[in-house]
Amino acid sequence: MIRMVYRAVTAALLLAGAGLVTAAPAGAQGQVLSQPQVRECYCTEQAMTRWRGEVAARGDIVRARQVELDQAKRQLAAAQAGANPDNEAQLDNIRMLIDRVGQLRAQLQVTVVPSYNAATDALNGLVNRYNTLCVPNIIFKEAAQQAAAAGACPMQ
């Protein structure tokens, strides 16, 4: 048993020195991953890339809606500051701006921010899984190449 472990470690070290292994972080004692595990790591990397893009896009939407809300608030404040209580058109405009601010705030709170948070949660889950399964272990480059060549990954 000890000989088998010694041989496996020696082979891994020799292959790492030859550039045939992507090694675990310095000081880590990982195991060599099987082909299905390497495929899972590869697919998790692909999913993380997709979700990073999704988080960035949803973050852009959050920022754009926040800018819209801030503009509507400034318009409302300016309209209220210069409003004549006897001018029905100005009061109607203020009511419309109040409604607009409420709609934008509700959109942020009910749809936009939860969508961003869900994407962030999905990405964080993938990162945690990758860090647990893949980072501390040894992935042979040949196995990684086979995983990449195996075709499209399932959606995560």
N, C-alpha and C positions, 0 to 999 in steps of 0.2 A: 504494500500500500504506500509506504513512504517512498519507495523507488518510483512508483507511478507519479506521485505528486512531484517529486524531484525532477523527473523527466519532463513532465508537462511544464513546470516552471522554467526549466532550462530551455526547452523548445520555444516557449513564449519569449524568453529573453533573447534568444538567438534570432528569432524572427523579428522582434522589435528592433534589434540592432540592424537587421537587414532592410528595415523599412517596410516590412510586410504586415505590420500590426499597428493599429492605432491604440496607443497605450492608455491605460487609466492614469488619472492624475498622480503626480509624484507622491510616493509613500503609500498609495492605496494598494490594497491587496484584493483585486477583483478576480472574478472567474472569467474564463473564456466563454463567450456567449455562443449559443447554438444558432443555427441558421434561422429558425423561426424567431428567436429573440432578436437577432440582428435585423431581420425584416421589420419587426415591431419597432425597433429603434429608428430605422430608416423612415418608416411611415409616420412615426411620431415627429421626427424632424420636419417632414413634409407638411404635416398638419400644423406644427408650430409656425412655419413660414406663412401658411395660409391665414392662420388666426392673427398673426402679427399684422398682416395687411388689413384684416377685418377690424382689429382694434384701432389701427391708425385711421381708417376710413370713418368708423363710428365716432372716434374722437374729434375728427374734423367736423362732423355733423353737430356734435355737442357744442363745439366752439362757435360754429356758425349760428346756431339757434341762440346761444348766449349773447352773441353780438346783436342779433335781432331783438332780443328781449331788452338789452341795455339801451338800444336806440329807441325802442317804443317807450321805455320808462323816461328817457330824456325828453322825448316829444310830449309825453303826458305832463311832465313837470313844467315844461315851457308853456304848454297850453293852459295849465292851471294858474301859473304865475301871472299871465296876461289876460285872464278871462274876465269878462264883464258879466256879472250875474244876470243882467237883463237881456243879454244877447243869446237867444235860443240856439242859433247856429253854432256858436262857440261851445255852449253846454252840450249840444249833440256831439260835437267833435270830441269833447272830453270823455263823454260816455263811450264813444266808439274806441278811443284810445285805452280806456280802462278795460273794456272787453278784450281788446287786442293783447294787452299786457297779461290778462288772465289766461287767454288762450295759449299764448307762448309759454307762460309759466307751467300750465298744465301739460302742454306737449313735452316740455323738458322733463317734468317730474314723472309722467305716466308712461311715456314712450321712449324718448331719446336717451335719457340717462340709464334707465333699466336695460335698454338694448346694449349700450356701451358696457355696462357692468357685466352683463351675461357673456359678452365676447371676452372681456378681461378674465372672468372666472374660467371660461373654457381654455384660454391660453395658459393660465396659471396651473390648471389641472394637468395639461399636457407637459408643461415644464417640470412639474413635480414628478410625473411618471417617468419622463426622460432622465431626470436627475437620479431617480431611484434605480431604474433598470440599467441605463446605458452608461452614465458617467463613471461609476466606480468599477466598471468591468472592462474586459479586453474584447475588442472587436477586430478580427482579422480583416485586412483590407480586401482580400479576395471575397470574403463573406459579405462585406459592405457593397462591393461591386455587383455581386450576385443579387443582393437585395434590391439594388437600384435597377437592375436589368429585369427584374421579375414582373414589371408592369405596374399599372396604376395601383395605388394604395386605396383601401376603403376609406370613405369619408369619415373623419373624426370630428 
